[in-house]
Amino acid sequence: MSQNSLPFDQPLQVGSHSFQSRLFVGTGKYPSLDVMREAHDASGAEVVTVALRRVKLDDDGPSLLEAIADRMTLLPNTAGCYSADDAVRTAHLGRELGLSELIKLEVLGDPKTLLPDPIETLQATERLVKDGFTVLVYTSDDPILARRLRDAGAASVMPAGSPIGSGQGILNPNNIRLILESVTDVPIIVDAGVGTASDVSVAFELGAAGVLLNTAIALAKEPVHMAHAMRLAALAGRAAFLAGRMPRRLYASASSPLEGQLESVATT
C-alpha cells in the first residue's frame, strides 16, 4: 500500500488516468527549483500542474520541467489565458510539444480577481473535448455551470474554494456540497484558495475527490514541512469522509450510557 493512499480507498480516476494520491500540486512561487522538488516529494502528489507559458523552450539556465520528478504526471495548464481562442491555442501548443493530452483549462475573466470567465470557459471546454483532450476545468463554485461543464465533456470539474492564491480556504462550502450532489459522474477537485492543512481536510470531508494547491505550500515559511502537512491532511480528510461522521445533535449525548450497567450491577 502506498503511504499516500488509504487501504480502504479506491484510486482517483480522471478520464483514462488513475492516481493513488488525491493531492495535486503546482510549480509557481517557490524560492528555488530544489525546494520545489523536495516539497513535491514531501506532498506525495502524483500530479503536478505547470503553466505552459512558463515552460522554457531554450537551453539557457535550469529547466522547470527537468526539476519535476520523473514519477509525477505532468498536467499542463492554460494559466494567463483570457479567451477561449487563446486557451485552445495554448493547449494545442503543449500537446504538440509532447507534454500531455491532459490539460487543466483556465480561462480568466480579469487579472485582478483571477475568477474564471464562465462563457469562455464553457466554449473552450467544448472545443478541447472535441479535439481529444482530457480536460480538467477550473471554474467558480456555481453548481449550474459545473453541470454545464460536465455535460460539455470535462473529465473533472474544479471549483475554486476561494480566489487563486488568497489562502482564504473554502468560503462557500454549501455551494461545493451542491456541486458534489449534482455532479456525481466526474471527480470534483477543489482548486484554489487553500491556505493551510485544515483547508485540505475540510475539502475532503465535504466529499471532494481531490484538491489542487500551490501557493499554500510555496509561500509557507517552510514549504517542505507544509507539503508534508498537506499530505497528512488529505489522508485524514478523505478517511473521515469515507468513515461517515456522526450526526450533529442539539443536545448532549453521554459517551458512556448508564442504562444496562446499573441493571447489571443490581442483579449480581
PLY file of the C-alpha trace (Angstrom):
ply
format ascii 1.0
element vertex 268
property float x
property float y
property float z
element edge 267
property int vertex1
property int vertex2
end_header
0.00 0.00 0.00
1.26 3.50 -0.85
1.81 5.87 2.07
-0.10 8.44 0.01
-3.35 6.47 -0.18
-5.71 4.66 2.18
-6.04 0.84 2.36
-9.84 1.08 2.13
-9.99 3.62 -0.72
-10.09 3.35 -4.50
-7.70 5.18 -6.85
-8.76 8.54 -8.22
-9.88 8.11 -11.83
-9.65 11.10 -14.19
-10.55 10.06 -17.70
-8.28 7.13 -18.50
-5.75 8.15 -15.83
-5.59 6.59 -12.36
-3.83 8.07 -9.32
-3.24 6.84 -5.78
-2.67 10.29 -4.29
-5.60 12.70 -4.41
-3.43 15.76 -3.87
-2.35 17.78 -6.92
0.42 20.39 -6.64
1.80 23.27 -8.68
5.14 24.79 -9.59
4.92 28.55 -9.09
6.29 30.94 -6.44
8.87 28.56 -4.91
12.15 30.10 -3.70
14.09 27.62 -5.84
13.62 24.59 -8.05
15.35 22.43 -5.44
12.86 23.45 -2.76
10.02 22.84 -5.19
11.16 19.32 -5.94
11.69 18.49 -2.26
8.21 19.84 -1.45
6.68 17.76 -4.23
8.28 14.66 -2.76
7.02 15.51 0.74
3.47 16.06 -0.54
3.25 12.57 -2.02
1.42 14.05 -5.01
1.50 12.20 -8.32
0.23 15.07 -10.47
1.95 18.43 -10.93
0.48 21.29 -12.93
2.66 23.73 -14.85
1.68 26.84 -16.79
2.50 26.29 -20.45
3.54 29.92 -20.70
6.27 29.32 -18.10
7.88 26.38 -19.90
11.36 27.29 -21.16
11.96 26.12 -24.71
15.65 27.07 -24.82
18.66 25.58 -23.03
19.63 28.66 -21.00
19.50 28.09 -17.27
17.76 25.38 -15.25
14.59 23.91 -16.73
11.36 23.76 -14.77
10.41 20.52 -16.50
13.77 18.94 -15.60
13.13 19.77 -11.92
9.86 17.83 -11.88
10.34 14.25 -10.67
10.00 11.53 -13.29
7.40 9.75 -11.14
4.95 12.64 -11.49
2.30 13.07 -14.16
2.52 16.44 -15.87
-0.72 18.44 -16.05
-0.16 21.44 -18.34
-2.42 24.41 -17.69
-3.58 27.45 -19.64
-2.97 29.98 -16.86
-2.87 33.54 -18.16
-5.42 32.98 -20.91
-8.39 35.36 -21.12
-10.31 33.95 -24.08
-11.38 30.54 -25.37
-9.30 31.05 -28.52
-6.15 31.78 -26.51
-6.70 28.80 -24.17
-7.35 26.36 -27.02
-4.28 27.59 -28.88
-2.13 27.21 -25.77
-3.41 23.70 -25.07
-2.64 22.60 -28.62
0.86 24.05 -28.34
1.51 21.96 -25.23
0.30 18.79 -26.89
2.40 19.47 -30.00
5.44 19.81 -27.71
4.69 16.29 -26.49
3.77 17.27 -22.92
0.35 15.64 -22.44
-3.21 15.26 -23.68
-4.23 16.16 -20.15
-4.99 19.85 -19.80
-6.03 21.98 -16.86
-8.20 24.59 -18.51
-8.18 28.12 -17.11
-9.91 30.98 -18.92
-9.80 34.01 -16.66
-12.18 36.95 -16.61
-9.78 39.63 -15.38
-6.28 39.90 -13.90
-7.41 41.36 -10.56
-9.77 38.66 -9.29
-8.46 35.80 -11.46
-12.01 34.48 -11.48
-12.97 32.32 -14.47
-14.94 33.71 -17.39
-17.89 31.28 -17.45
-18.87 31.75 -21.11
-15.35 31.49 -22.50
-14.58 28.57 -20.17
-17.57 26.59 -21.40
-16.73 27.30 -25.04
-13.10 26.27 -24.56
-14.16 23.06 -22.79
-16.42 22.04 -25.66
-13.68 22.69 -28.23
-10.89 20.92 -26.37
-13.02 17.86 -25.63
-13.88 17.69 -29.33
-10.15 17.89 -30.11
-9.39 14.86 -27.94
-8.05 16.45 -24.76
-8.74 15.17 -21.25
-9.99 18.44 -19.76
-9.84 19.30 -16.07
-11.59 22.64 -15.91
-11.14 25.43 -13.36
-14.44 27.11 -12.57
-16.29 29.09 -9.94
-18.39 27.37 -7.28
-21.55 27.81 -9.38
-23.44 24.47 -9.37
-25.26 25.26 -12.64
-22.01 25.98 -14.50
-20.47 22.84 -13.01
-23.23 20.76 -14.59
-22.81 22.52 -17.93
-19.08 21.79 -17.92
-19.74 18.15 -17.07
-22.24 17.96 -19.92
-19.63 19.51 -22.23
-17.37 16.51 -21.57
-14.99 17.73 -18.86
-13.12 14.84 -17.22
-13.03 16.77 -13.95
-14.75 19.90 -12.69
-12.52 22.03 -10.43
-14.43 24.66 -8.43
-12.45 27.29 -6.57
-12.61 27.22 -2.79
-11.77 30.95 -2.83
-9.79 33.26 -5.14
-6.49 31.94 -6.51
-3.60 32.50 -4.12
-5.79 34.11 -1.45
-5.31 31.45 1.22
-8.87 32.02 2.47
-9.89 28.36 2.41
-13.35 27.24 1.32
-15.55 30.31 1.63
-18.81 28.72 0.47
-18.94 25.05 1.49
-22.66 24.91 0.71
-22.02 25.55 -2.98
-19.33 22.86 -3.01
-21.90 20.49 -1.46
-24.41 21.39 -4.16
-21.85 20.69 -6.87
-20.94 17.35 -5.30
-24.63 16.46 -5.06
-25.45 17.29 -8.67
-22.25 16.25 -10.47
-21.52 12.68 -9.44
-20.12 11.09 -12.59
-16.82 13.01 -12.85
-14.43 13.85 -9.99
-14.82 17.22 -8.29
-11.37 18.57 -7.44
-11.26 21.71 -5.30
-8.84 24.13 -6.90
-7.54 27.42 -5.50
-7.77 29.23 -2.18
-6.26 26.65 0.17
-4.16 28.29 2.89
-3.24 25.54 5.32
-3.69 21.86 6.07
-7.10 22.20 7.71
-8.49 23.66 4.47
-7.45 20.49 2.66
-9.16 18.32 5.28
-12.36 20.36 5.01
-12.43 19.93 1.23
-12.08 16.16 1.52
-14.55 15.91 4.39
-17.12 17.65 2.16
-16.60 14.83 -0.34
-14.20 16.34 -2.88
-12.37 13.72 -4.91
-9.16 15.72 -4.88
-7.51 19.05 -4.05
-5.12 21.10 -6.17
-2.95 23.64 -4.38
0.24 25.57 -4.91
0.65 28.88 -3.08
-0.12 27.44 0.37
2.97 25.26 0.08
5.23 27.54 -1.96
4.77 30.63 0.27
4.86 28.81 3.62
7.83 29.67 5.83
8.91 26.03 5.48
7.47 24.75 2.18
8.66 21.18 2.65
7.11 20.95 6.12
3.85 22.38 4.82
3.84 19.92 1.93
4.14 17.08 4.43
1.24 18.56 6.43
-0.87 18.75 3.28
-0.26 15.07 2.54
-1.40 14.06 6.02
-4.41 16.39 5.88
-5.53 14.89 2.58
-5.36 11.38 4.01
-7.16 12.40 7.22
-9.92 14.31 5.45
-10.53 11.55 2.91
-10.58 8.89 5.63
-13.09 10.92 7.67
-15.37 11.30 4.64
-15.27 7.59 3.87
-15.88 6.75 7.54
-19.01 8.91 7.70
-19.19 11.44 10.51
-21.62 11.12 13.38
-24.81 13.20 13.13
-24.83 16.64 14.73
-27.13 16.96 17.75
-28.53 19.99 19.55
-28.20 18.37 22.99
-25.56 16.35 24.74
-25.39 12.58 24.50
-23.36 10.73 27.11
-20.40 8.79 25.73
-20.93 6.04 28.32
-24.68 5.45 28.84
-25.54 4.09 32.29
-28.61 2.11 31.22
-27.95 -1.58 31.40
-24.85 -1.13 33.55
-26.93 -0.34 36.70
-29.30 -3.19 35.94
-26.35 -5.50 35.61
-24.93 -4.40 38.97
-28.33 -4.80 40.66
-28.66 -8.44 39.59
-25.24 -9.51 40.86
0 1
1 2
2 3
3 4
4 5
5 6
6 7
7 8
8 9
9 10
10 11
11 12
12 13
13 14
14 15
15 16
16 17
17 18
18 19
19 20
20 21
21 22
22 23
23 24
24 25
25 26
26 27
27 28
28 29
29 30
30 31
31 32
32 33
33 34
34 35
35 36
36 37
37 38
38 39
39 40
40 41
41 42
42 43
43 44
44 45
45 46
46 47
47 48
48 49
49 50
50 51
51 52
52 53
53 54
54 55
55 56
56 57
57 58
58 59
59 60
60 61
61 62
62 63
63 64
64 65
65 66
66 67
67 68
68 69
69 70
70 71
71 72
72 73
73 74
74 75
75 76
76 77
77 78
78 79
79 80
80 81
81 82
82 83
83 84
84 85
85 86
86 87
87 88
88 89
89 90
90 91
91 92
92 93
93 94
94 95
95 96
96 97
97 98
98 99
99 100
100 101
101 102
102 103
103 104
104 105
105 106
106 107
107 108
108 109
109 110
110 111
111 112
112 113
113 114
114 115
115 116
116 117
117 118
118 119
119 120
120 121
121 122
122 123
123 124
124 125
125 126
126 127
127 128
128 129
129 130
130 131
131 132
132 133
133 134
134 135
135 136
136 137
137 138
138 139
139 140
140 141
141 142
142 143
143 144
144 145
145 146
146 147
147 148
148 149
149 150
150 151
151 152
152 153
153 154
154 155
155 156
156 157
157 158
158 159
159 160
160 161
161 162
162 163
163 164
164 165
165 166
166 167
167 168
168 169
169 170
170 171
171 172
172 173
173 174
174 175
175 176
176 177
177 178
178 179
179 180
180 181
181 182
182 183
183 184
184 185
185 186
186 187
187 188
188 189
189 190
190 191
191 192
192 193
193 194
194 195
195 196
196 197
197 198
198 199
199 200
200 201
201 202
202 203
203 204
204 205
205 206
206 207
207 208
208 209
209 210
210 211
211 212
212 213
213 214
214 215
215 216
216 217
217 218
218 219
219 220
220 221
221 222
222 223
223 224
224 225
225 226
226 227
227 228
228 229
229 230
230 231
231 232
232 233
233 234
234 235
235 236
236 237
237 238
238 239
239 240
240 241
241 242
242 243
243 244
244 245
245 246
246 247
247 248
248 249
249 250
250 251
251 252
252 253
253 254
254 255
255 256
256 257
257 258
258 259
259 260
260 261
261 262
262 263
263 264
264 265
265 266
266 267
